[in-house]
Protein backbone atom coordinates (compact mmCIF):
# COMPACT_ATOMS: atom_id res chain seq x y z
CA UNK A 1 0.00 0.00 0.00
CA UNK A 2 1.75 3.16 -1.20
CA UNK A 3 0.82 6.65 -2.13
CA UNK A 4 -1.64 9.02 -0.55
CA UNK A 5 -3.82 6.26 0.94
CA UNK A 6 -1.13 5.19 3.38
CA UNK A 7 -0.40 8.80 4.28
CA UNK A 8 -4.06 9.43 5.10
CA UNK A 9 -4.25 6.28 7.22
CA UNK A 10 -1.15 7.25 9.22
CA UNK A 11 -2.41 10.82 9.60
CA UNK A 12 -5.81 9.54 10.75
CA UNK A 13 -4.22 7.24 13.34
CA UNK A 14 -2.07 10.11 14.58
CA UNK A 15 -5.12 12.36 14.92
CA UNK A 16 -7.02 9.59 16.71
CA UNK A 17 -4.16 9.07 19.17
CA UNK A 18 -3.90 12.82 19.77
CA UNK A 19 -7.65 13.08 20.37
CA UNK A 20 -7.59 10.18 22.83
CA UNK A 21 -4.65 11.71 24.66
CA UNK A 22 -6.38 15.09 24.96
CA UNK A 23 -9.60 13.41 26.10
CA UNK A 24 -8.00 11.20 28.74
CA UNK A 25 -5.17 13.54 29.85
CA UNK A 26 -6.83 14.46 33.18
CA UNK A 27 -6.98 10.75 34.06
CA UNK A 28 -3.23 10.14 33.57
CA UNK A 29 -1.31 9.20 36.71
CA UNK A 30 -0.21 12.19 38.76
CA UNK A 31 3.35 10.85 39.14
CA UNK A 32 3.84 11.12 35.38
CA UNK A 33 5.62 14.44 35.03
CA UNK A 34 6.94 14.47 38.59
CA UNK A 35 9.69 11.89 38.35
CA UNK A 36 12.97 12.33 40.26
CA UNK A 37 14.93 13.34 37.12
CA UNK A 38 12.57 16.14 36.09
CA UNK A 39 14.14 19.59 36.33
CA UNK A 40 12.33 22.27 38.32
CA UNK A 41 13.71 25.73 38.98
CA UNK A 42 11.81 28.46 40.86
CA UNK A 43 13.04 31.88 41.83
CA UNK A 44 10.61 34.61 42.77
CA UNK A 45 7.92 34.96 40.12
CA UNK A 46 9.89 32.91 37.60
CA UNK A 47 9.52 29.17 37.27
CA UNK A 48 11.09 26.73 34.83
CA UNK A 49 10.09 23.08 34.46
CA UNK A 50 11.56 20.52 32.08
CA UNK A 51 10.33 16.90 32.40
CA UNK A 52 13.60 15.22 31.40
CA UNK A 53 13.01 11.86 33.12
CA UNK A 54 9.40 11.76 31.92
CA UNK A 55 10.51 12.38 28.33
CA UNK A 56 13.10 9.61 28.56
CA UNK A 57 10.57 7.17 30.04
CA UNK A 58 7.94 7.93 27.39
CA UNK A 59 10.55 7.67 24.65
CA UNK A 60 11.67 4.25 25.88
CA UNK A 61 8.08 2.97 26.13
CA UNK A 62 7.15 4.32 22.70
CA UNK A 63 10.32 2.87 21.15
CA UNK A 64 9.50 -0.54 22.65
CA UNK A 65 5.91 -0.44 21.37
CA UNK A 66 7.04 0.56 17.88
CA UNK A 67 9.68 -2.19 17.96
CA UNK A 68 6.95 -4.71 18.78
CA UNK A 69 4.83 -3.54 15.85
CA UNK A 70 7.75 -3.86 13.42
CA UNK A 71 8.25 -7.53 14.25
Secondary structure, DSSP 8 states (H G I E B T S, - for coil): --THHHHHHHHHHHHHHHHHHHHHGGGS-TTTT--TT-EEEEETTEEEEE-HHHHHHHHHHHHHHHHHHH-
